[in-house]
Amino acid sequence: MKKTVIGVTVVGEDREGIVATFTNFVFSNGGNIEKVNQNVIKGLFGMYLEASFTKKINVQNFNLDIQKLAKKEKMDVNIHHETNTQKNIAIFVTKESLCLETILSSAKKNSLKGKISVIVGTEKTLESLAKKAKIPFMAIEAKNQEKAEAEIIEICKKYNIDLIVLARYMRILTPNFVWRYPNRIINIHPSLLPAFPGALAYAQAYERGTKIIGVTSHYVTENLDQGPIIFQASFSVNPNDTLEEIKLKGQNLEADTLLKALKMHLENKLEVRWRKVHIKLK
């Protein structure tokens, strides 16, 4: 029997009874809970649940009703319902251009099963690339992360974003943001995780005389650089290679690996089970 699956994210101040409130809402609408994950960090509550419906359900009405409940409970609630229509993509950037250029080139060739709806930058360095591609560019220059993320959340709502790609985005997203997009934020990291975490991964690898260096595309969770790994790729290092030569090799590999992960996600070929990414064969 064909099922309709709706993902629900709930974020807000932690208090007793919130889980029951929203699971009971699903039950009262004839749904079944497929999965539920919840976290609490410093008084902030986050929950993601997947509800399935075997009977016909009006997703728009479901959203209207759950928003009324969210307002009553003073929680921020969003639903996500997969359809066959194009997914809306937001690309987050800072100043490194290669990952963004690679994705934009793929989109220009119509090889992405999605639409790049907006590019969000921590500065205006890459705004010209967005203008050339005729894609809206939003610079969020607030230094306070809470204020910056409040702006970004509104942008993502405005463009009805389904997937976020961190194309060398050099800010750390907080749980308040990450919990709203479970397994829908893809990052590229310049090392073979879990080794050499952080922004200076290439320098660490260079200093340690690493013979193989790689990159990792992964889904983002509240635990920095520890989300489910999608793809990894590596290249050999010659002892005579300079740091700049290593960086150049790595940056090209980053762009290719990030694009591969993005394409596979858009084609619904990736599934996360027990913190591992599985590639669907069909």
Order of alpha helices (4+ residues) and beta strands (2+ residues): beta-alpha-beta-beta-alpha-beta-beta-alpha-beta-alpha-beta-alpha-beta-alpha-beta-alpha-beta-beta-alpha-beta-beta
